Amino acid sequence: MNRPETSEATHEPPQQQAQDIDRVNHFTVLTVNTHKGFTALNRRFILPELREAVRSVSADVVFLQEVHGTHEHHPQRYSNWPSMPQYEFLADSLWPQFAYGRNAVYPAGDHGNALLSKFQIICHDNLDVSISGHENRGMLHSVLRLPGDGPQVHAICVHLGLREGHRVEQLKLLCQRVNELPPDAPVIVAGDFNDWRGKASELLEPCGLREVFAEQWGKPARSFPARLPILRLDRIYVRNLKARHPKVLSVRPWSHLSDHAPLSVEIEL
C-alpha cells in the first residue's frame, strides 16, 4: 500500500505565515455519520441544521461519513439542497481545508467520507476497502500540517462494512496502512466502524491504536441509534497522541440530526 502523495505546494498569505509562528499543541476532533443529510429513516432533509450543529462544536478537524459529493435528483426534490457538494457546504467558511473520498458511485451520484480541517491538508488519498458485492467502503487518509514546527498529523476517516468478515479484512488493511507510517507519526483514526461485536480494538492493538473512550470509560461509546444510543459503532483511535475529555453528543439537536450520535475529543500532541 502506498502512502498519500504530497500535493503541490501553495503560497500562503502573510497572515498565515504569522500564524505559523505559534505552534498548536492541542486541538478538538469531531466525527459524525451525516446519513447523507437526512434524519433517521430519511424522513426529512436537515443538512442546514446539521451544519449549524457542527459549527457550534468549533472542532478543528471534522471526520464525516456518508456525505454526498453529487446527486442528480435531490436538488429537484428538496428546495434547501446545496448547490455545492455536501462536504463543501458543511465546511462553509469555518474549515478552509477539506478532502473527499468517493466510496459509492451510482447513476444518480456518489457519496463517501470527508475531512474538514482548520489546518492545512498537505496531501490525501482514498483507499478502497470494499471486499465484495455492492457494499462500497473506503478509508480517507489525509496528512495535516499544524501551525508551528510540530509533526505532521495523519488523519484517517473510515466507514467499515456491515458484515463482520468484511470488517475484519478492512481492519487488517487499516492496520497495514498505519504500520507503513513512521513509528513516531501522530495518527488519528475516526469514523463509523459498525463494530457492534467489539472486535476492532483487539485487531488494531498490534499497530498501536488506542480507542479514546475505552481508555477513559473502559469501553467504546454508545452512539447508535442517536435518540437512544445502545450500540458502540463509532470510534476515535489515536497513536502517539494524548486524548482528553471524550464526549458523546447524544442530546438535542444531535439526537434528531442523524441516526448516529457524533463523538468528540480533545487531542494533545
C-alpha positions in Angstrom: 0.0 0.0 0.0 1.4 3.4 -0.9 1.4 6.4 1.3 -0.5 9.5 0.2 1.3 11.6 -2.4 2.2 15.1 -1.4 0.1 17.7 -3.1 1.6 20.7 -4.9 2.9 23.5 -2.6 0.7 26.5 -2.3 1.8 30.1 -1.4 0.4 31.1 2.0 -0.8 34.6 2.7 1.2 36.7 5.2 -1.3 36.3 8.0 -1.0 32.5 7.6 2.8 32.8 7.8 2.5 34.8 11.0 0.1 32.3 12.4 2.6 29.5 11.8 5.0 31.1 14.3 2.8 29.8 17.2 2.8 26.1 17.5 -0.5 24.3 18.0 -0.2 21.7 20.9 -3.9 20.7 21.2 -7.0 20.7 19.1 -10.5 19.2 19.0 -11.7 16.4 16.8 -15.3 15.6 15.9 -16.6 12.5 14.0 -20.2 12.2 12.7 -22.0 10.0 10.2 -24.2 12.6 8.4 -26.6 10.0 6.9 -26.4 11.9 3.7 -28.0 14.9 5.3 -31.2 13.2 6.3 -32.8 12.3 9.6 -33.2 8.6 10.6 -35.3 6.7 8.1 -34.8 9.5 5.6 -37.9 11.3 6.8 -36.5 14.9 6.4 -33.5 16.6 4.8 -31.8 18.5 7.6 -28.3 19.3 6.3 -28.6 23.1 7.0 -29.5 22.3 10.6 -26.6 19.8 10.8 -24.2 22.4 9.6 -25.2 24.8 12.4 -24.8 22.0 15.0 -21.3 21.0 13.6 -20.3 24.7 13.7 -21.4 25.0 17.3 -18.8 22.5 18.4 -16.0 24.6 16.9 -13.9 21.4 16.3 -10.6 21.9 14.5 -10.8 18.7 12.5 -14.1 17.0 11.5 -14.4 13.4 10.2 -17.5 12.9 8.1 -19.0 9.7 6.8 -21.9 9.2 4.3 -21.7 12.6 2.6 -22.9 13.3 -0.9 -20.4 14.5 -3.5 -23.1 14.8 -6.1 -26.7 13.8 -6.6 -28.8 14.4 -9.8 -32.3 14.1 -8.4 -32.3 15.5 -4.9 -31.9 19.2 -5.9 -35.2 18.9 -7.7 -36.9 17.3 -4.6 -35.5 19.5 -1.8 -35.5 23.3 -2.1 -32.8 23.6 0.5 -30.4 21.2 -1.2 -27.0 23.0 -1.5 -25.6 24.0 -4.9 -22.2 22.5 -3.9 -21.0 19.1 -2.6 -22.3 18.4 0.9 -18.8 18.4 2.5 -18.1 21.8 1.0 -21.4 23.1 2.3 -20.6 21.8 5.7 -17.1 23.3 5.6 -18.6 26.7 4.9 -16.1 29.4 6.0 -15.1 27.8 9.2 -13.0 25.0 7.7 -10.9 26.3 4.8 -9.4 22.9 4.0 -11.4 19.8 3.1 -10.8 16.5 1.4 -13.3 14.0 0.0 -13.0 10.3 -0.7 -15.7 8.9 -3.0 -16.7 5.4 -2.0 -20.0 4.6 -3.7 -20.9 5.7 -7.2 -24.3 5.1 -8.8 -26.3 6.6 -11.7 -27.7 9.5 -9.7 -24.5 10.5 -7.9 -21.9 9.4 -5.3 -21.2 9.5 -1.6 -18.2 8.8 0.7 -16.0 10.1 3.5 -14.8 13.6 4.0 -12.4 15.6 6.3 -12.8 19.2 7.2 -9.8 20.9 8.7 -8.7 24.3 10.0 -5.2 23.2 9.4 -3.5 22.7 6.0 -4.2 19.3 4.3 -0.9 18.8 2.5 -2.0 15.5 0.9 -4.7 12.9 0.9 -5.7 9.7 -0.8 -8.7 7.4 -0.6 -8.2 3.7 0.0 -10.9 1.4 -1.5 -11.6 -1.3 1.1 -14.7 -2.8 -0.5 -14.4 -6.5 -0.1 -17.2 -7.9 -2.4 -20.7 -7.3 -3.5 -22.4 -3.8 -3.6 -21.2 -2.5 -0.2 -18.7 0.1 -1.2 -16.4 1.2 1.7 -13.3 3.4 1.9 -10.7 5.0 4.2 -9.8 8.6 3.5 -6.2 9.2 4.6 -5.2 12.9 5.0 -1.9 14.4 6.3 -2.3 17.6 8.2 0.3 20.3 8.8 -0.4 22.2 12.0 0.9 25.7 12.6 4.4 25.8 14.0 7.2 23.3 13.8 5.3 20.3 15.1 5.0 16.9 13.4 2.6 16.2 10.6 -0.6 14.5 11.8 -2.2 11.6 9.9 -6.0 11.6 9.9 -7.8 8.5 8.6 -11.6 8.7 8.2 -13.2 5.3 8.0 -16.6 3.7 7.2 -16.4 -0.1 7.6 -18.8 -2.8 6.3 -21.9 -4.3 7.9 -20.6 -7.9 7.7 -18.1 -9.0 10.3 -16.0 -10.9 7.8 -15.6 -7.7 5.7 -14.8 -5.6 8.7 -12.0 -8.0 9.8 -10.4 -7.7 6.3 -10.9 -3.9 6.4 -9.3 -3.6 9.8 -6.3 -5.6 8.6 -5.9 -3.1 5.7 -6.2 -0.2 8.2 -3.5 -1.7 10.4 -1.3 -2.2 7.4 -1.7 1.4 6.4 -0.9 2.6 9.9 2.2 0.3 10.1 3.5 1.9 6.9 3.8 5.2 8.6 6.9 6.3 10.7 6.7 4.7 14.1 6.6 8.1 15.8 4.0 9.7 13.5 0.9 11.0 15.3 -2.2 9.2 14.0 -6.0 9.8 14.4 -8.5 7.2 13.1 -12.1 8.1 13.4 -15.5 7.2 11.9 -18.2 4.6 11.7 -16.7 1.2 12.4 -20.1 -0.7 12.5 -18.4 -2.8 15.2 -21.2 -3.9 17.4 -19.4 -7.1 18.3 -16.4 -5.2 19.7 -13.7 -6.8 17.7 -12.0 -3.7 16.3 -9.8 -2.7 19.2 -8.3 -6.2 19.5 -7.4 -6.2 15.8 -6.0 -2.7 15.9 -3.9 -3.1 19.0 -0.9 -4.5 17.1 -0.5 -1.3 15.2 -0.6 0.8 18.4 -4.0 2.4 18.0 -5.9 3.2 21.3 -9.6 3.9 21.5 -10.1 7.2 23.4 -13.4 6.3 25.1 -12.2 2.8 26.1 -9.2 4.5 27.7 -11.4 6.9 29.7 -14.5 4.7 30.4 -13.3 1.1 29.8 -15.5 0.7 26.7 -16.1 2.5 23.4 -19.0 5.0 23.4 -22.6 4.0 22.7 -23.5 6.0 19.6 -26.4 4.2 17.7 -29.2 4.9 17.3 -28.8 8.5 18.1 -32.1 9.0 20.0 -31.3 6.1 22.4 -27.7 5.0 21.9 -27.2 1.3 22.6 -24.6 0.1 20.1 -21.0 1.1 20.2 -20.5 1.7 16.4 -18.5 4.9 16.2 -14.9 5.2 17.4 -11.9 7.5 17.7 -8.5 5.9 17.9 -5.1 7.6 18.4 -1.4 6.7 18.2 1.4 8.9 19.6 -1.2 11.4 20.9 -2.9 12.1 24.2 -6.7 12.3 24.3 -8.8 14.2 26.9 -12.5 14.8 27.6 -14.1 12.4 25.1 -17.8 13.2 24.7 -20.9 11.6 23.1 -23.2 14.3 21.6 -26.5 12.5 22.1 -28.9 15.2 23.2 -30.8 17.7 21.1 -30.2 18.8 18.5 -27.9 15.9 17.7 -30.4 13.2 18.6 -32.6 14.4 15.8 -30.0 15.2 13.1 -28.7 11.7 12.1 -29.0 8.1 13.1 -25.6 8.2 14.7 -24.6 10.3 17.7 -21.4 12.3 17.0 -18.2 11.8 19.1 -15.7 14.5 20.1 -12.4 14.5 21.9 -9.5 16.9 22.7 -6.2 15.9 21.2 -2.9 16.9 22.7 0.5 16.5 20.9 
